[in-house]
Amino acid sequence: MKPSPPLLNNLVSIAQRAGDAIMAVYSTDFSVETKADESPLTRADQAAHELIVSELKKLAPEIPILSEEDTDIPGRAEWGSGKYWLVDPLDGTKEFIKRNGEFTVNIALIEQGRAVMGVVHAPALGVTYAASTNEGAFKLAEGSADQWQRIEVARHDGKTPWRVVGSRSHADDSLTEFMSRLGECELVSMGSSLKLCLVAEGAADIYPRLGPTSLWDTAAAQCVVEAAGGKVIQLDGSPLSYANTEQLLNPFFLVHGISKTNWPSLF
């Protein structure tokens, strides 16, 4: 089985080519700069950004692009009510620098504040996730002879320990406090947007993010989660939205599969 929309297949190809550009830097003794917000930047971030932007402009020149590496764009505030691309050329730069493989390329198509198409590609792990709201969610693993596997979130029975995903580089006391309210848990650490993808493929039950993230960190993977039957909600239960392009930071959120839990009551 393979994702069928031609546009989605094009996004997969672009993300995988960006992954190749990232891996070309990964194999070298690269340098690390620090951006104004104190986050790290490498040649790989920029190389992936330039490739993705160039290819998206060829693919759909009428759709504007918001990338982590290019946010100073006139008229950005007007995009939320229409279509725009939301891109993180290299999500998990800290994991890239640590060389643990847990970094991704994220490309999402946003329509009226919702991620309707998304690709998450982890080049060092050889894994790609792709989804659209009409087609469902899929995973392609290296060595699978181009065989895409349809994925779905897990259904928690309320009896077994919760499988909770935590950030590899941003763990804090708020996650520990949340888990104490939740009950018996097993913690799985992971970097980048792969945390959301673990929930999407049923390898974890929930991912509480009680710290800062940006729009581009989550959009593509949120599409994968929702197309797989899960949800990405703010702490009041409303869906995480991309309608406000003036506010680049997400509110705190929770990614979850299927259960009978009243999630907002835990916050």
C-alpha positions as a printed NumPy array, in Angstrom:
array([[  0.   ,   0.   ,   0.   ],
       [  1.218,   3.489,  -0.824],
       [ -0.109,   6.993,  -0.151],
       [ -1.963,   7.846,  -3.36 ],
       [ -2.277,  11.638,  -3.663],
       [  0.379,  12.825,  -6.148],
       [  1.035,  15.904,  -4.027],
       [  1.792,  13.801,  -0.957],
       [  4.165,  11.598,  -2.939],
       [  5.94 ,  14.733,  -4.124],
       [  6.325,  15.885,  -0.53 ],
       [  7.809,  12.519,   0.419],
       [ 10.368,  12.863,  -2.36 ],
       [ 11.282,  16.412,  -1.302],
       [ 11.646,  15.407,   2.351],
       [ 13.839,  12.437,   1.453],
       [ 16.07 ,  14.589,  -0.755],
       [ 16.384,  17.097,   2.077],
       [ 17.327,  14.166,   4.283],
       [ 20.105,  13.273,   1.862],
       [ 21.411,  16.847,   2.082],
       [ 21.347,  16.612,   5.883],
       [ 23.195,  13.31 ,   5.906],
       [ 25.9  ,  14.736,   3.658],
       [ 26.687,  17.183,   6.47 ],
       [ 26.111,  14.601,   9.218],
       [ 29.064,  12.584,   7.947],
       [ 31.442,  15.559,   8.249],
       [ 33.067,  17.444,  11.114],
       [ 30.448,  20.207,  10.977],
       [ 30.444,  23.409,  13.006],
       [ 27.574,  24.675,  15.178],
       [ 26.368,  28.272,  15.36 ],
       [ 23.886,  29.808,  17.804],
       [ 20.811,  31.701,  16.579],
       [ 19.306,  34.746,  18.258],
       [ 16.926,  32.553,  20.283],
       [ 19.897,  30.523,  21.592],
       [ 18.968,  27.456,  19.508],
       [ 21.715,  25.708,  17.519],
       [ 22.163,  25.981,  13.746],
       [ 24.29 ,  23.905,  11.36 ],
       [ 24.984,  23.82 ,   7.627],
       [ 22.519,  20.934,   7.456],
       [ 19.607,  23.126,   8.619],
       [ 20.3  ,  25.66 ,   5.897],
       [ 20.95 ,  23.122,   3.147],
       [ 17.663,  21.338,   3.863],
       [ 15.8  ,  24.659,   4.058],
       [ 17.08 ,  25.846,   0.694],
       [ 16.252,  22.553,  -1.039],
       [ 12.735,  22.325,   0.421],
       [ 11.814,  25.942,  -0.324],
       [ 13.106,  25.663,  -3.889],
       [ 11.148,  22.482,  -4.566],
       [  7.923,  23.672,  -2.921],
       [  7.993,  26.832,  -5.021],
       [  8.256,  24.679,  -8.15 ],
       [  5.495,  22.386,  -6.936],
       [  2.973,  25.059,  -5.92 ],
       [  4.272,  28.606,  -6.448],
       [  0.99 ,  30.125,  -5.257],
       [  1.282,  28.678,  -1.728],
       [  3.433,  30.689,   0.738],
       [  6.057,  28.971,   2.88 ],
       [  6.769,  29.412,   6.583],
       [ 10.019,  27.71 ,   7.546],
       [ 11.906,  27.765,  10.823],
       [ 14.828,  29.23 ,   8.915],
       [ 12.774,  32.042,   7.32 ],
       [ 10.095,  33.604,   9.527],
       [ 10.518,  37.296,   8.685],
       [  7.975,  37.361,   5.863],
       [  5.661,  40.312,   5.089],
       [  1.956,  39.424,   5.157],
       [  2.439,  36.272,   7.199],
       [ -0.411,  37.243,   9.525],
       [ -2.912,  36.763,   6.695],
       [ -1.992,  33.168,   5.913],
       [ -3.88 ,  31.462,   8.724],
       [ -7.242,  31.651,   6.96 ],
       [ -5.934,  30.038,   3.766],
       [ -3.205,  27.628,   2.646],
       [  0.473,  27.685,   3.501],
       [  3.396,  25.307,   3.847],
       [  4.837,  24.87 ,   7.341],
       [  8.375,  23.487,   7.323],
       [ 11.017,  22.449,   9.799],
       [ 14.025,  21.591,   7.614],
       [ 15.829,  19.887,  10.513],
       [ 13.786,  19.184,  13.613],
       [ 15.943,  18.001,  16.481],
       [ 19.161,  19.863,  15.73 ],
       [ 20.354,  18.977,  19.244],
       [ 19.907,  15.296,  18.406],
       [ 21.72 ,  15.874,  15.112],
       [ 24.647,  17.409,  16.994],
       [ 24.647,  14.49 ,  19.449],
       [ 24.594,  12.134,  16.434],
       [ 21.893,   9.904,  17.921],
       [ 19.838,   9.788,  14.725],
       [ 16.617,  11.144,  16.26 ],
       [ 16.092,  14.128,  13.972],
       [ 13.595,  14.705,  11.189],
       [ 12.539,  16.712,   8.164],
       [  8.985,  18.038,   8.617],
       [  6.778,  19.359,   5.805],
       [  3.086,  20.129,   6.308],
       [  0.336,  21.693,   4.228],
       [ -1.932,  23.882,   6.333],
       [ -5.49 ,  24.737,   5.3  ],
       [ -7.565,  27.08 ,   7.459],
       [ -5.416,  26.387,  10.488],
       [ -5.349,  22.594,  10.17 ],
       [ -2.534,  20.331,   8.983],
       [ -4.178,  18.399,   6.13 ],
       [ -1.056,  16.789,   4.68 ],
       [  2.232,  15.968,   6.344],
       [  5.538,  14.169,   5.904],
       [  8.033,  13.355,   8.648],
       [ 11.303,  11.86 ,   7.418],
       [ 14.04 ,  10.582,   9.737],
       [ 17.032,  10.188,   7.39 ],
       [ 19.485,   8.637,   9.853],
       [ 16.908,   6.032,  10.902],
       [ 15.67 ,   5.37 ,   7.369],
       [ 12.029,   5.939,   8.322],
       [  9.373,   8.099,   6.667],
       [  5.839,   8.884,   7.835],
       [  3.292,  10.366,   5.437],
       [ -0.346,  11.282,   5.904],
       [ -3.296,  13.189,   4.544],
       [ -6.685,  13.733,   6.125],
       [ -8.391,  11.901,   3.254],
       [ -6.023,   8.96 ,   2.857],
       [ -4.853,   7.997,   6.347],
       [ -1.359,   7.592,   7.764],
       [  1.508,   5.471,   6.496],
       [  5.038,   4.479,   7.454],
       [  7.917,   3.42 ,   5.214],
       [ 10.92 ,   1.763,   6.846],
       [ 14.33 ,   1.311,   5.26 ],
       [ 14.708,  -2.116,   3.695],
       [ 10.955,  -2.618,   3.226],
       [ 11.215,  -2.602,  -0.586],
       [  9.113,   0.577,  -0.876],
       [  6.226,  -1.119,   0.936],
       [  4.243,   1.452,   2.891],
       [  2.465,   0.226,   5.994],
       [ -0.783,   1.817,   7.131],
       [ -0.507,   2.853,  10.78 ],
       [ -3.053,   3.451,  13.539],
       [ -2.909,   4.702,  17.104],
       [ -3.236,   2.277,  20.018],
       [ -6.379,   1.745,  22.072],
       [ -5.625,   1.836,  25.807],
       [ -7.671,  -0.524,  27.97 ],
       [ -7.34 ,   1.496,  31.169],
       [ -5.627,  -1.411,  32.937],
       [ -2.112,  -1.683,  31.561],
       [  0.624,   0.92 ,  32.246],
       [  0.518,   4.006,  30.067],
       [  3.355,   4.229,  27.559],
       [  4.379,   7.885,  27.813],
       [  6.774,   9.556,  25.386],
       [  9.111,  12.166,  26.823],
       [ 11.562,  14.528,  25.175],
       [ 15.152,  13.347,  24.814],
       [ 16.573,  16.852,  25.34 ],
       [ 13.835,  18.741,  27.209],
       [ 12.661,  16.569,  30.101],
       [ 11.51 ,  18.447,  33.21 ],
       [  9.577,  18.139,  36.465],
       [  6.217,  18.959,  34.843],
       [  6.269,  15.637,  32.98 ],
       [  7.021,  13.755,  36.208],
       [  4.129,  15.507,  37.963],
       [  1.748,  14.71 ,  35.118],
       [  2.737,  11.043,  35.141],
       [  2.129,  10.861,  38.89 ],
       [ -1.464,  12.017,  38.289],
       [ -1.912,   9.621,  35.412],
       [ -1.016,   6.454,  37.303],
       [  1.259,   3.566,  36.362],
       [  3.461,   4.586,  33.428],
       [  6.366,   3.475,  31.306],
       [  8.513,   6.324,  29.963],
       [ 10.   ,   6.229,  26.469],
       [ 12.496,   8.973,  25.57 ],
       [ 12.698,  10.21 ,  21.996],
       [ 13.866,  13.291,  20.109],
       [ 12.176,  15.594,  17.566],
       [  8.743,  15.039,  16.004],
       [  9.328,  11.295,  16.224],
       [  7.627,  11.53 ,  19.63 ],
       [  4.298,  12.231,  17.96 ],
       [  4.933,   9.537,  15.367],
       [  5.398,   6.919,  18.088],
       [  1.842,   7.654,  19.217],
       [  0.624,   7.623,  15.611],
       [  1.974,   4.13 ,  14.962],
       [  0.713,   2.716,  18.275],
       [  4.159,   2.332,  19.859],
       [  3.174,   4.758,  22.643],
       [ -0.105,   5.912,  24.152],
       [  0.481,   9.581,  24.937],
       [  2.955,  12.407,  24.55 ],
       [  2.413,  15.337,  26.922],
       [  4.334,  18.432,  25.878],
       [  4.41 ,  20.809,  28.826],
       [  7.155,  23.025,  27.474],
       [  7.746,  25.358,  24.528],
       [  7.545,  24.246,  20.899],
       [  7.043,  26.13 ,  17.65 ],
       [  4.437,  25.683,  14.919],
       [  6.877,  23.933,  12.592],
       [  7.869,  21.408,  15.27 ],
       [  4.466,  19.74 ,  15.318],
       [  2.358,  20.362,  12.203],
       [  3.51 ,  17.528,   9.934],
       [  3.491,  14.97 ,  12.741],
       [  0.096,  16.192,  13.976],
       [ -1.322,  15.346,  10.563],
       [  0.177,  11.852,  10.874],
       [ -1.33 ,  11.392,  14.355],
       [ -4.789,  12.595,  13.377],
       [ -4.857,  10.588,  10.152],
       [ -3.919,   7.537,  12.259],
       [ -6.944,   8.065,  14.506],
       [ -5.355,  10.04 ,  17.353],
       [ -5.603,  13.62 ,  18.531],
       [ -3.298,  16.511,  19.368],
       [ -5.068,  18.761,  21.855],
       [ -4.373,  21.82 ,  23.944],
       [ -4.764,  21.36 ,  27.69 ],
       [ -8.389,  22.568,  27.511],
       [ -9.219,  19.817,  25.027],
       [ -9.361,  21.942,  21.871],
       [ -7.27 ,  20.895,  18.844],
       [ -3.803,  22.345,  18.382],
       [ -4.244,  24.924,  15.606],
       [ -2.031,  26.698,  13.058],
       [ -4.436,  29.532,  12.233],
       [ -2.471,  32.232,  14.069],
       [  0.749,  32.666,  12.121],
       [  1.664,  35.741,  14.139],
       [  2.166,  33.551,  17.222],
       [  4.966,  31.126,  16.346],
       [  4.964,  29.296,  19.689],
       [  2.492,  26.502,  20.394],
       [  0.569,  26.317,  23.646],
       [  1.245,  23.248,  25.791],
       [ -0.422,  20.181,  24.312],
       [ -1.084,  16.464,  24.581],
       [ -0.883,  13.808,  21.876],
       [ -3.001,  10.734,  22.541],
       [ -4.451,   7.613,  21.031],
       [ -7.82 ,   6.072,  21.871],
       [ -8.989,   5.78 ,  25.481],
       [-11.848,   6.789,  27.772],
       [ -9.702,   9.301,  29.65 ],
       [-10.957,  12.842,  30.183],
       [ -7.601,  14.454,  29.451],
       [ -8.323,  18.1  ,  30.403],
       [ -9.265,  16.932,  33.911],
       [ -5.631,  15.896,  34.494],
       [ -4.251,  19.414,  34.001]])
